[in-house]
Amino acid sequence: MHSGLHPSILIHSSLPDEDAFLLAELRHARPELAASIQTANGTEEVTARLPEAQILWAYDFPVELLAHGTQLRWFQVMGAGVDHLLGRTEIPRGLVITNVKGVFGPSMAEYALAYMFAHAQRIIQVREQQEQRVWEQLEPGLLHGKTAGIVGLGSIGREVAQLCAAVGLRVLGAKRTPGDVEHVERVYTTAELDAMLPECDFLILCVPRTPQTTGLMSRARYQRMKPTSVVINMARGSLTPEADLVEAIEQGWIAGAAIDVFVTEPLPPDSPLWSLPNVYITPHISGVNRPADLIPPFLANLDRYLAGQTLDNVVDLRRGY
């Protein structure tokens, strides 16, 4: 890892107010580097300032502009997902890319649990009755004793497992390689996913987008699930073809879904997903970036960079995470 006393740092979150906040916080935390830290908003500023930067701290960065980063040594992504970088030739050779782990787990675990409770408590039907001023008793379900299957047991999946176990759910999980995970009763490999699916009352998708996970939930796999089961996708829209998910709900292969991520975002108004019964559509908010949460992991990695140490959470673009 290259080090330097005063490396040039460029911040680009794609939101000017967020950039200003991060700039002020970073300068306050590392005053000796203050003169070397700047922001860039818009293509013109990025193109002008990127050639001088050694460190890029960015979210939703225009990948085609990375070719201008001739001095770049380290790119800290302000998020967990790096699928927008896969297969791109504009990335400078030798650039170290790191992402954020351990920050989004609590909010994403709460998202999953919120929609599991919403389904069990029949919130959609309750709200419809309230709007119609109808008093008709509904029998809510119970999460306690049900089975949650978590696909992807990284930092986010483990947070989900912990919260599920805390409310009395039986927890199963699937990950790429075998190995025990705390709060998970049984761990399947992703190659064994078909064996786990029929067990699940709730299936929570937490894996990154890679060539191996694209299309993971196919038509055939939905048919293996309980007709009472619910799918929660807060990973990537590419994990499940939209047509297969629509068919799964229309045919009663599953009972419903909470979907936070889509192949096309915003979700087009003519998507059939909007009008499906027992489906919650959310606008990619399960792991929303909170600027204050991004500062500690960046500062910790910045100290490692300045000390010439190996950085945390280095991304392997060949694997996709």
Long-range contacts (C-beta under 8 A, 24 or more apart in sequence): 1-73, 1-74, 1-96, 1-304, 1-305, 1-308, 1-309, 1-310, 1-311, 2-54, 2-73, 2-74, 2-305, 2-308, 3-305, 3-306, 3-307, 3-308, 4-54, 4-306, 5-306, 6-32, 6-33, 6-35, 6-36, 7-33, 7-36, 7-54, 7-55, 7-73, 7-305, 7-306, 8-36, 8-37, 8-38, 8-52, 8-53, 8-54, 8-55, 8-71, 9-33, 9-36, 9-37, 9-38, 9-53, 9-54, 9-55, 9-56, 9-57, 9-302, 10-38, 10-39, 10-40, 10-46, 10-49, 10-50, 10-53, 10-55, 10-56, 10-57, 10-58, 11-37, 11-38, 11-39, 11-40, 11-57, 11-58, 12-39, 12-40, 12-41, 12-46, 12-56, 12-57, 12-58, 12-59, 12-61, 13-58, 13-59, 13-60, 13-78, 13-289, 13-291, 14-41, 14-58, 14-59, 14-60, 14-61, 16-41, 18-291, 21-291, 22-57, 22-291, 22-294, 22-295, 25-291, 25-292, 25-295, 26-295, 26-298, 26-299, 29-295, 29-299, 30-299, 30-302, 55-302, 55-305, 57-298, 59-289, 63-88, 63-90, 63-91, 64-90, 65-90, 66-90, 66-91, 66-92, 66-95, 67-92, 69-95, 73-305, 74-98, 74-305, 74-311, 76-100, 76-298, 76-301, 77-315, 78-289, 78-294, 79-104, 79-287, 79-289, 80-104, 80-156, 80-208, 80-287, 81-208, 81-209, 81-236, 82-208, 82-315, 82-317, 82-320, 82-321, 83-208, 83-209, 83-210, 83-236, 83-238, 83-320, 85-315, 85-317, 86-209, 86-210, 86-317, 86-320, 91-317, 96-311, 96-314, 97-314, 97-315, 97-317, 98-301, 98-311, 98-312, 98-313, 98-314, 98-315, 99-313, 99-315, 99-321, 100-294, 100-297, 100-313, 101-154, 101-155, 101-297, 101-313, 102-155, 102-297, 103-293, 103-294, 103-297, 104-156, 104-287, 105-155, 105-156, 105-158, 105-159, 105-160, 106-159, 107-286, 107-287, 107-288, 108-156, 108-159, 108-160, 108-206, 108-234, 108-286, 108-287, 109-156, 109-159, 109-160, 109-162, 109-163, 110-163, 111-232, 111-234, 111-258, 111-260, 111-282, 111-285, 111-286, 111-287, 112-160, 112-163, 112-164, 112-204, 112-232, 112-234, 112-258, 112-286, 113-160, 113-163, 113-164, 113-167, 115-230, 115-232, 115-258, 115-280, 116-143, 116-148, 116-164, 116-202, 116-230, 116-232, 117-143, 118-258, 118-280, 119-202, 119-230, 119-255, 119-256, 119-258, 119-278, 120-146, 124-277, 124-278, 124-280, 143-167, 143-168, 143-169, 144-168, 144-169, 145-169, 145-170, 146-170, 146-201, 146-202, 147-171, 147-172, 147-199, 147-200, 147-201, 147-202, 148-172, 148-200, 148-201, 148-202, 148-203, 148-204, 149-173, 149-174, 149-196, 149-197, 149-199, 149-200, 149-202, 149-203, 149-204, 150-174, 150-184, 150-204, 150-206, 151-190, 151-193, 151-203, 151-204, 151-205, 151-206, 151-207, 151-216, 151-235, 152-205, 152-206, 152-207, 152-208, 152-235, 153-181, 153-184, 153-187, 153-206, 154-206, 154-321, 156-206, 156-287, 157-204, 157-206, 157-207, 158-182, 158-183, 160-204, 160-206, 169-202, 172-196, 172-199, 172-200, 176-212, 190-216, 193-221, 194-221, 194-224, 197-221, 197-224, 197-225, 198-224, 198-225, 198-226, 200-225, 200-226, 200-229, 201-226, 201-228, 201-229, 201-230, 202-229, 202-230, 202-231, 202-232, 203-229, 203-230, 203-231, 203-232, 204-232, 204-234, 205-231, 205-232, 205-233, 205-234, 205-235, 205-239, 205-240, 206-234, 206-235, 207-235, 207-236, 207-239, 208-235, 208-236, 208-320, 208-321, 209-235, 209-236, 209-238, 209-239, 209-320, 210-319, 210-320, 210-321, 211-320, 212-320, 213-238, 213-239, 214-238, 214-239, 215-239, 215-240, 215-241, 216-240, 217-244, 217-245, 218-244, 219-244, 219-247, 219-248, 222-247, 222-248, 222-253, 222-254, 223-248, 223-253, 225-253, 225-254, 226-254, 227-252, 227-253, 227-254, 227-255, 228-255, 229-254, 229-255, 230-254, 230-255, 230-256, 230-257, 230-258, 230-278, 231-256, 231-257, 231-258, 231-259, 232-257, 232-258, 232-259, 233-257, 233-258, 233-259, 233-260, 233-261, 234-258, 234-260, 234-261, 234-286, 234-287, 235-261, 236-261, 237-261, 237-262, 237-263, 237-264, 237-265, 238-263, 242-271, 242-272, 242-273, 245-273, 246-272, 246-273, 246-276, 249-276, 249-277, 249-278, 249-279, 250-276, 256-280, 258-282, 260-284, 260-285, 260-286, 261-286
